[in-house]
Amino acid sequence: MIALARRITAVCLLGAALAACGTADPAEPARPAHAEPHASSASPSPAGTPTMAAGPGGLTPVFEHGPRDKGKTVALTFDADMTADEGPRAAAGEHFDNPGLIGALRTLKVPATVFMTGRWAEEYPDQARALGHDAQFEVANHSYSHYAFTGDCYGLPTVAPSAELTEILRTYAALRKAGVPHPAPYFRFPGGCYDRDALRAVSGAGVTAVQWDVISGDAFATDADAVVRQVLDGVKPGSVVVMHCTRSAAPTTEKVVRSVVPELRRKGYRFVKVSELIRESGTPR
């Protein structure tokens, strides 16, 4: 599990960009519907998909990056964000998807892990299904509503502690309903914000919480070259890079990927999914 200080550093660097991800009134409570709290609602992993052993006291384990000494591997991860209250914006024509980005990843033959909110899967079920059936990708959990699991998380509305586990279970149900047959047993906290109480609350989902060690800065960026430089400067062997899969909130990401991928390959990097980094880390269960 990463040290608390390192988590805070990573989250703070991303804070300004992620603040606008939640557009609901922060005073408004989260309203997750209740999922059936039984085993089929949780995240049985695809055969062979590794997870990490639970932390002290059974806390949800946290993964930040892979080993630094087992070759030049890097995992590109993409958050498909959509909050519970952004349906009207989508209906008015705002694009929370990014088919061009996914097409670029396919053309470049780059494996990737997509952290998807349940609300995004409901809005774009055909795209969710296509990703879920494509072996180049693994689809993971990013909560249903993209509401924060801690207080003071960059203006995001917060989920009631009693509903945090339900947020994860409801998302797995939404992913399967959209046609994702084997969602990965990985969860990314909205905003990257978590504490010991949140790790304890979601432990019943059996997931590994996945953070990152490289912040791309693509959220709301307009200068693709600056994002490219930030990624290239930050990547080390075993890195997990966080980017976004939403055209309206991250309009430069496709261009960034088309620049970053060949340059990292020139430097000898091999692209992998998060599951491979966890397997390489020697800590999976």
Kinemage of the C-alpha trace (Angstrom):
@kinemage 1
@onewidth
@group {chain A} dominant
@subgroup {mainchain}
@vectorlist {calphas} color= white
{ca met a 1} P 0.000 0.000 0.000
{ca ile a 2} L 1.408 3.398 -0.862
{ca ala a 3} L 2.328 5.730 1.926
{ca leu a 4} L -0.282 8.321 2.831
{ca ala a 5} L 2.081 11.175 2.040
{ca arg a 6} L 2.668 9.896 -1.487
{ca arg a 7} L -1.066 9.508 -2.040
{ca ile a 8} L -1.703 13.079 -0.905
{ca thr a 9} L 1.023 14.390 -3.221
{ca ala a 10} L -0.427 12.601 -6.231
{ca val a 11} L -3.956 13.684 -5.472
{ca cys a 12} L -3.022 17.309 -4.892
{ca leu a 13} L -1.268 17.537 -8.241
{ca leu a 14} L -4.415 16.324 -9.966
{ca gly a 15} L -6.836 18.268 -7.835
{ca ala a 16} L -7.455 21.327 -9.946
{ca ala a 17} L -8.084 19.281 -13.049
{ca leu a 18} L -10.496 16.901 -11.418
{ca ala a 19} L -12.480 19.506 -9.554
{ca ala a 20} L -14.784 20.134 -12.504
{ca cys a 21} L -15.513 16.438 -12.985
{ca gly a 22} L -18.395 16.700 -10.529
{ca thr a 23} L -20.969 19.290 -11.483
{ca ala a 24} L -23.677 18.543 -8.954
{ca asp a 25} L -24.195 20.707 -5.926
{ca pro a 26} L -21.660 19.511 -3.320
{ca ala a 27} L -24.320 19.918 -0.658
{ca glu a 28} L -26.589 17.484 -2.429
{ca pro a 29} L -26.230 13.960 -1.046
{ca ala a 30} L -25.348 11.080 -3.310
{ca arg a 31} L -28.325 9.026 -4.404
{ca pro a 32} L -27.006 5.610 -5.374
{ca ala a 33} L -29.601 2.959 -6.006
{ca his a 34} L -29.121 -0.186 -3.985
{ca ala a 35} L -27.544 -3.198 -5.609
{ca glu a 36} L -28.101 -6.671 -4.315
{ca pro a 37} L -25.232 -7.240 -1.872
{ca his a 38} L -24.481 -10.788 -2.868
{ca ala a 39} L -21.490 -12.400 -4.506
{ca ser a 40} L -22.729 -12.078 -8.077
{ca ser a 41} L -22.882 -8.279 -7.706
{ca ala a 42} L -19.242 -8.053 -6.700
{ca ser a 43} L -16.317 -8.409 -9.052
{ca pro a 44} L -15.365 -12.004 -9.746
{ca ser a 45} L -12.239 -11.553 -11.780
{ca pro a 46} L -11.633 -13.021 -15.211
{ca ala a 47} L -9.637 -16.217 -14.995
{ca gly a 48} L -6.059 -15.407 -14.069
{ca thr a 49} L -6.625 -11.700 -13.343
{ca pro a 50} L -4.448 -10.928 -10.314
{ca thr a 51} L -5.440 -8.870 -7.316
{ca met a 52} L -3.389 -7.846 -4.310
{ca ala a 53} L -3.707 -9.344 -0.877
{ca ala a 54} L -5.720 -7.301 1.592
{ca gly a 55} L -3.900 -4.788 3.718
{ca pro a 56} L -3.648 -4.677 7.521
{ca gly a 57} L -6.963 -5.414 9.171
{ca gly a 58} L -8.455 -6.508 5.856
{ca leu a 59} L -8.289 -3.049 4.288
{ca thr a 60} L -8.653 -2.790 0.530
{ca pro a 61} L -5.128 -2.946 -0.956
{ca val a 62} L -3.816 -0.027 -3.003
{ca phe a 63} L -1.601 -0.339 -6.083
{ca glu a 64} L 0.329 2.660 -7.384
{ca his a 65} L 2.924 1.304 -9.810
{ca gly a 66} L 4.662 -1.872 -10.874
{ca pro a 67} L 8.225 -3.000 -10.214
{ca arg a 68} L 11.023 -0.687 -11.306
{ca asp a 69} L 13.489 -3.512 -11.930
{ca lys a 70} L 11.642 -5.903 -14.265
{ca gly a 71} L 11.958 -4.189 -17.584
{ca lys a 72} L 10.495 -1.082 -19.185
{ca thr a 73} L 6.773 -1.639 -18.861
{ca val a 74} L 4.146 1.088 -18.562
{ca ala a 75} L 0.364 0.985 -18.184
{ca leu a 76} L -1.781 3.690 -19.765
{ca thr a 77} L -5.063 4.027 -17.876
{ca phe a 78} L -8.088 6.085 -18.900
{ca asp a 79} L -10.910 7.293 -16.671
{ca ala a 80} L -14.289 7.262 -18.420
{ca asp a 81} L -15.928 9.815 -16.149
{ca met a 82} L -19.576 10.724 -16.023
{ca thr a 83} L -21.369 11.764 -12.871
{ca ala a 84} L -24.829 10.639 -11.843
{ca asp a 85} L -26.244 14.076 -12.682
{ca glu a 86} L -24.725 14.716 -16.102
{ca gly a 87} L -27.406 12.982 -18.166
{ca pro a 88} L -29.012 16.261 -19.268
{ca arg a 89} L -25.657 17.512 -20.520
{ca ala a 90} L -25.167 14.332 -22.549
{ca ala a 91} L -28.695 14.663 -23.919
{ca ala a 92} L -27.856 18.230 -24.977
{ca gly a 93} L -24.908 16.972 -27.012
{ca glu a 94} L -21.923 16.997 -24.656
{ca his a 95} L -19.584 14.090 -25.370
{ca phe a 96} L -18.328 12.149 -22.377
{ca asp a 97} L -16.966 9.430 -24.673
{ca asn a 98} L -13.952 9.534 -26.978
{ca pro a 99} L -14.159 7.020 -29.852
{ca gly a 100} L -11.196 8.648 -31.586
{ca leu a 101} L -8.966 7.917 -28.600
{ca ile a 102} L -10.047 4.283 -28.457
{ca gly a 103} L -9.509 4.017 -32.202
{ca ala a 104} L -5.995 5.421 -31.817
{ca leu a 105} L -5.165 2.879 -29.118
{ca arg a 106} L -6.400 0.099 -31.382
{ca thr a 107} L -4.439 1.390 -34.371
{ca leu a 108} L -1.297 1.721 -32.274
{ca lys a 109} L -1.935 -1.699 -30.686
{ca val a 110} L -1.630 -0.335 -27.154
{ca pro a 111} L -3.208 -2.400 -24.362
{ca ala a 112} L -4.953 -0.218 -21.807
{ca thr a 113} L -7.101 -0.275 -18.681
{ca val a 114} L -10.286 1.810 -18.719
{ca phe a 115} L -11.796 2.816 -15.379
{ca met a 116} L -15.468 3.342 -16.146
{ca thr a 117} L -18.251 4.852 -14.069
{ca gly a 118} L -21.537 3.006 -14.037
{ca arg a 119} L -23.271 6.107 -15.338
{ca trp a 120} L -20.887 6.219 -18.336
{ca ala a 121} L -21.647 2.568 -19.127
{ca glu a 122} L -25.368 3.341 -19.052
{ca glu a 123} L -24.903 6.303 -21.404
{ca tyr a 124} L -22.637 4.472 -23.862
{ca pro a 125} L -23.503 0.770 -23.584
{ca asp a 126} L -22.355 -0.102 -27.117
{ca gln a 127} L -18.913 1.349 -26.465
{ca ala a 128} L -18.696 -0.285 -23.042
{ca arg a 129} L -19.637 -3.632 -24.604
{ca ala a 130} L -17.044 -3.260 -27.365
{ca leu a 131} L -14.308 -2.496 -24.864
{ca gly a 132} L -15.396 -5.360 -22.653
{ca his a 133} L -15.145 -7.826 -25.537
{ca asp a 134} L -11.799 -6.555 -26.830
{ca ala a 135} L -8.818 -8.427 -25.363
{ca gln a 136} L -6.676 -5.333 -25.884
{ca phe a 137} L -8.525 -3.619 -23.031
{ca glu a 138} L -9.597 -4.365 -19.501
{ca val a 139} L -12.587 -2.489 -18.079
{ca ala a 140} L -12.450 -1.631 -14.390
{ca asn a 141} L -14.622 0.159 -11.842
{ca his a 142} L -14.622 3.936 -11.250
{ca ser a 143} L -17.751 4.090 -9.047
{ca tyr a 144} L -21.285 4.643 -10.266
{ca ser a 145} L -21.687 8.374 -9.686
{ca his a 146} L -18.112 9.747 -9.624
{ca tyr a 147} L -18.907 11.221 -6.229
{ca ala a 148} L -16.082 11.369 -3.691
{ca phe a 149} L -15.450 8.759 -1.012
{ca thr a 150} L -13.951 11.369 1.328
{ca gly a 151} L -14.867 14.906 2.253
{ca asp a 152} L -13.109 17.899 0.712
{ca cys a 153} L -12.270 16.194 -2.598
{ca tyr a 154} L -12.029 19.128 -4.990
{ca gly a 155} L -15.688 20.084 -4.815
{ca leu a 156} L -17.067 16.661 -5.679
{ca pro a 157} L -20.284 15.686 -3.917
{ca thr a 158} L -19.659 12.939 -1.384
{ca val a 159} L -21.072 9.460 -1.058
{ca ala a 160} L -22.511 8.576 2.330
{ca pro a 161} L -20.183 6.089 4.066
{ca ser a 162} L -22.999 3.552 4.226
{ca ala a 163} L -23.371 3.721 0.426
{ca glu a 164} L -19.707 3.430 -0.593
{ca leu a 165} L -19.734 -0.326 -1.096
{ca thr a 166} L -23.033 -0.032 -2.969
{ca glu a 167} L -21.400 2.435 -5.385
{ca ile a 168} L -18.934 -0.262 -6.433
{ca leu a 169} L -21.471 -3.073 -6.593
{ca arg a 170} L -23.903 -0.948 -8.566
{ca thr a 171} L -21.184 -0.154 -11.077
{ca tyr a 172} L -20.349 -3.805 -11.654
{ca ala a 173} L -24.052 -4.426 -12.243
{ca ala a 174} L -24.167 -1.546 -14.749
{ca leu a 175} L -21.069 -2.800 -16.560
{ca arg a 176} L -22.517 -6.286 -16.937
{ca lys a 177} L -25.867 -4.916 -18.061
{ca ala a 178} L -24.053 -2.911 -20.747
{ca gly a 179} L -22.410 -6.112 -21.966
{ca val a 180} L -19.015 -6.149 -20.241
{ca pro a 181} L -18.761 -9.854 -19.427
{ca his a 182} L -15.728 -9.843 -17.136
{ca pro a 183} L -15.020 -6.443 -15.554
{ca ala a 184} L -11.662 -6.390 -13.817
{ca pro a 185} L -11.450 -6.505 -10.011
{ca tyr a 186} L -9.870 -3.045 -9.895
{ca phe a 187} L -11.354 0.178 -8.530
{ca arg a 188} L -10.230 3.778 -8.868
{ca phe a 189} L -11.522 6.252 -6.313
{ca pro a 190} L -13.119 9.356 -7.875
{ca gly a 191} L -10.618 12.197 -7.653
{ca gly a 192} L -8.090 9.701 -6.309
{ca cys a 193} L -9.367 10.584 -2.834
{ca tyr a 194} L -9.492 7.927 -0.135
{ca asp a 195} L -8.683 7.340 3.515
{ca arg a 196} L -8.612 4.352 5.860
{ca asp a 197} L -12.363 4.566 6.415
{ca ala a 198} L -13.006 4.392 2.661
{ca leu a 199} L -10.615 1.456 2.268
{ca arg a 200} L -12.438 -0.317 5.060
{ca ala a 201} L -15.907 0.481 3.679
{ca val a 202} L -15.233 -0.998 0.242
{ca ser a 203} L -13.270 -4.035 1.384
{ca gly a 204} L -16.297 -6.268 0.833
{ca ala a 205} L -16.041 -5.733 -2.931
{ca gly a 206} L -12.833 -7.748 -3.142
{ca val a 207} L -11.130 -5.181 -5.360
{ca thr a 208} L -7.657 -3.717 -5.578
{ca ala a 209} L -7.690 0.098 -5.531
{ca val a 210} L -5.540 1.384 -8.407
{ca gln a 211} L -3.903 4.791 -8.182
{ca trp a 212} L -1.021 6.037 -10.363
{ca asp a 213} L 2.458 7.499 -10.237
{ca val a 214} L 2.263 9.652 -13.403
{ca ile a 215} L -0.328 12.389 -13.746
{ca ser a 216} L -0.724 13.274 -17.410
{ca gly a 217} L -2.449 16.595 -16.787
{ca asp a 218} L -4.788 15.952 -19.729
{ca ala a 219} L -7.967 16.876 -17.873
{ca phe a 220} L -9.180 20.207 -19.286
{ca ala a 221} L -5.821 20.740 -20.993
{ca thr a 222} L -5.647 22.650 -24.269
{ca asp a 223} L -1.903 22.309 -24.883
{ca ala a 224} L -1.284 18.742 -26.013
{ca asp a 225} L 2.476 19.284 -26.215
{ca ala a 226} L 2.630 20.230 -22.538
{ca val a 227} L 0.757 17.049 -21.604
{ca val a 228} L 3.102 14.974 -23.772
{ca arg a 229} L 6.129 16.478 -22.016
{ca gln a 230} L 4.627 15.829 -18.590
{ca val a 231} L 4.000 12.169 -19.394
{ca leu a 232} L 7.408 11.570 -20.967
{ca asp a 233} L 9.152 13.299 -18.077
{ca gly a 234} L 7.267 11.239 -15.504
{ca val a 235} L 7.285 7.700 -16.873
{ca lys a 236} L 9.602 5.170 -15.234
{ca pro a 237} L 9.676 1.376 -15.517
{ca gly a 238} L 6.432 0.049 -14.042
{ca ser a 239} L 4.589 3.372 -14.205
{ca val a 240} L 0.811 3.757 -14.189
{ca val a 241} L -0.253 6.839 -16.165
{ca val a 242} L -3.661 8.403 -15.490
{ca met a 243} L -5.482 9.977 -18.445
{ca his a 244} L -9.110 10.524 -19.382
{ca cys a 245} L -11.517 9.123 -21.936
{ca thr a 246} L -13.954 12.053 -22.146
{ca arg a 247} L -13.859 14.395 -25.135
{ca ser a 248} L -15.477 17.345 -23.398
{ca ala a 249} L -13.195 17.234 -20.356
{ca ala a 250} L -9.980 16.043 -22.016
{ca pro a 251} L -9.996 17.185 -25.656
{ca thr a 252} L -6.271 16.699 -26.322
{ca thr a 253} L -5.868 13.107 -25.113
{ca glu a 254} L -6.034 11.396 -28.493
{ca lys a 255} L -3.304 13.684 -29.825
{ca val a 256} L -1.249 13.088 -26.683
{ca val a 257} L -1.463 9.323 -27.073
{ca arg a 258} L -0.457 9.478 -30.732
{ca ser a 259} L 2.694 11.373 -29.693
{ca val a 260} L 3.547 9.595 -26.442
{ca val a 261} L 3.242 6.006 -27.653
{ca pro a 262} L 5.874 6.063 -30.422
{ca glu a 263} L 8.267 8.069 -28.261
{ca leu a 264} L 8.024 5.653 -25.328
{ca arg a 265} L 8.438 2.730 -27.701
{ca arg a 266} L 11.535 4.425 -29.109
{ca lys a 267} L 12.854 4.516 -25.532
{ca gly a 268} L 12.254 0.792 -25.181
{ca tyr a 269} L 8.979 0.763 -23.250
{ca arg a 270} L 6.387 -1.967 -23.624
{ca phe a 271} L 2.718 -1.142 -22.972
{ca val a 272} L 0.750 -3.424 -20.668
{ca lys a 273} L -2.515 -3.466 -18.770
{ca val a 274} L -2.656 -2.865 -15.026
{ca ser a 275} L -3.197 -6.586 -14.463
{ca glu a 276} L 0.230 -7.365 -15.889
{ca leu a 277} L 1.930 -4.828 -13.637
{ca ile a 278} L 0.199 -6.324 -10.604
{ca arg a 279} L 1.273 -9.795 -11.683
{ca glu a 280} L 4.851 -8.586 -12.182
{ca ser a 281} L 4.879 -6.918 -8.759
{ca gly a 282} L 5.005 -10.296 -7.030
{ca thr a 283} L 2.224 -9.331 -4.595
{ca pro a 284} L -0.905 -10.742 -6.247
{ca arg a 285} L -3.100 -13.307 -4.567
